[in-house]
Amino acid sequence: TAPDGRVRFGGSVVIEREDGRRQTWRIVGEDEADPAAGSVSHVSPLARALIGKSVGDEAEAAGQTVEGAAVD
């Protein structure tokens, strides 16, 4: 995350889905993306929806609302 606590490229974010599941994602370059290992490309719909958001902000990705629960 950036010093202001916002999600950024290279950072990780814990999201909470509408169904209550929590997932941790690291936002990486396209060549490093491995969803099974918890990393998504910065150009993916999820990453694009989350970049710039802070804890508690909601974002919509793949037709589902997610909320940032923690960032690092």
NUVEXZA-769765 format. One record per residue (C-alpha): chain; residue in one letter; z, x, y. Coordinates in Angstrom, 3 decimals, always signed. Each point is the difference from the previous one (the first is absolute). Layout:
N
<kette:A&rest:A&w:Z&u:X&v:Y>
...
REM end
This chain:
72
<kette:A&rest:T&w:+0.000&u:+0.000&v:+0.000>
<kette:A&rest:A&w:-0.277&u:+0.942&v:+3.609>
<kette:A&rest:P&w:+3.144&u:+0.976&v:+1.952>
<kette:A&rest:D&w:+0.205&u:-3.579&v:+1.262>
<kette:A&rest:G&w:+0.375&u:-1.332&v:-3.575>
<kette:A&rest:R&w:-3.501&u:-1.388&v:-0.310>
<kette:A&rest:V&w:-2.160&u:+0.247&v:-3.116>
<kette:A&rest:R&w:-2.590&u:+2.759&v:+0.281>
<kette:A&rest:F&w:-2.478&u:+2.002&v:-2.051>
<kette:A&rest:G&w:+1.886&u:+2.286&v:-2.395>
<kette:A&rest:G&w:+3.150&u:-2.113&v:+0.132>
<kette:A&rest:S&w:+1.578&u:-2.303&v:-2.533>
<kette:A&rest:V&w:+0.989&u:-3.609&v:+0.382>
<kette:A&rest:V&w:+1.993&u:-2.424&v:-2.134>
<kette:A&rest:I&w:-1.419&u:-3.491&v:+0.194>
<kette:A&rest:E&w:+1.443&u:-3.291&v:-1.118>
<kette:A&rest:R&w:-2.502&u:-2.531&v:-1.293>
<kette:A&rest:E&w:+0.250&u:-3.772&v:+0.352>
<kette:A&rest:D&w:+1.302&u:-0.230&v:-3.588>
<kette:A&rest:G&w:+2.865&u:+2.418&v:+0.795>
<kette:A&rest:R&w:-1.438&u:+3.049&v:-1.769>
<kette:A&rest:R&w:+0.428&u:+3.321&v:+1.786>
<kette:A&rest:Q&w:-2.553&u:+2.762&v:-0.277>
<kette:A&rest:T&w:-0.176&u:+3.479&v:+1.501>
<kette:A&rest:W&w:-3.351&u:+1.332&v:+1.197>
<kette:A&rest:R&w:-1.031&u:+3.309&v:+1.521>
<kette:A&rest:I&w:-3.035&u:-0.141&v:+2.285>
<kette:A&rest:V&w:-2.380&u:+2.843&v:-0.804>
<kette:A&rest:G&w:-3.632&u:+1.077&v:+0.323>
<kette:A&rest:E&w:-2.674&u:-1.645&v:-2.100>
<kette:A&rest:D&w:-0.185&u:+2.927&v:-2.439>
<kette:A&rest:E&w:+3.770&u:-0.102&v:-0.657>
<kette:A&rest:A&w:+0.378&u:-3.746&v:-0.558>
<kette:A&rest:D&w:+1.526&u:-0.949&v:-3.353>
<kette:A&rest:P&w:+1.457&u:-3.522&v:+0.031>
<kette:A&rest:A&w:+1.584&u:+0.507&v:-3.433>
<kette:A&rest:A&w:+1.978&u:+2.890&v:+1.524>
<kette:A&rest:G&w:+0.902&u:-1.935&v:+3.160>
<kette:A&rest:S&w:-2.533&u:+1.392&v:+2.451>
<kette:A&rest:V&w:-2.685&u:-1.951&v:+1.835>
<kette:A&rest:S&w:-2.909&u:+1.114&v:+2.129>
<kette:A&rest:H&w:+0.373&u:-0.303&v:+3.758>
<kette:A&rest:V&w:-3.155&u:-2.148&v:-0.016>
<kette:A&rest:S&w:+1.346&u:-2.486&v:-2.563>
<kette:A&rest:P&w:+0.747&u:-3.519&v:+1.248>
<kette:A&rest:L&w:+3.727&u:+0.505&v:-0.677>
<kette:A&rest:A&w:+0.229&u:+3.277&v:+1.918>
<kette:A&rest:R&w:-2.078&u:-1.309&v:+2.903>
<kette:A&rest:A&w:+2.322&u:-3.027&v:+0.239>
<kette:A&rest:L&w:+3.131&u:+2.189&v:-0.023>
<kette:A&rest:I&w:-0.929&u:+2.960&v:+2.219>
<kette:A&rest:G&w:+1.796&u:-0.347&v:+3.328>
<kette:A&rest:K&w:+2.563&u:-2.505&v:-1.320>
<kette:A&rest:S&w:+3.782&u:+0.516&v:-0.032>
<kette:A&rest:V&w:+2.817&u:-1.176&v:-2.269>
<kette:A&rest:G&w:+0.155&u:-3.796&v:+0.054>
<kette:A&rest:D&w:-3.579&u:-0.420&v:+1.220>
<kette:A&rest:E&w:-2.193&u:-2.275&v:-2.067>
<kette:A&rest:A&w:-3.568&u:+0.810&v:-0.976>
<kette:A&rest:E&w:-2.618&u:-1.878&v:-1.962>
<kette:A&rest:A&w:-1.908&u:+1.729&v:-2.778>
<kette:A&rest:A&w:-2.059&u:-1.521&v:-2.807>
<kette:A&rest:G&w:+0.970&u:-3.477&v:+1.156>
<kette:A&rest:Q&w:+3.715&u:+0.702&v:-0.372>
<kette:A&rest:T&w:+2.630&u:+0.620&v:+2.639>
<kette:A&rest:V&w:+2.046&u:+3.179&v:-0.465>
<kette:A&rest:E&w:+2.930&u:+1.283&v:+2.010>
<kette:A&rest:G&w:+0.872&u:+3.631&v:+0.620>
<kette:A&rest:A&w:+3.480&u:+0.528&v:-1.441>
<kette:A&rest:A&w:+0.280&u:+3.749&v:+0.607>
<kette:A&rest:V&w:-2.147&u:+2.865&v:+1.151>
<kette:A&rest:D&w:+0.310&u:+3.778&v:-0.317>
REM end
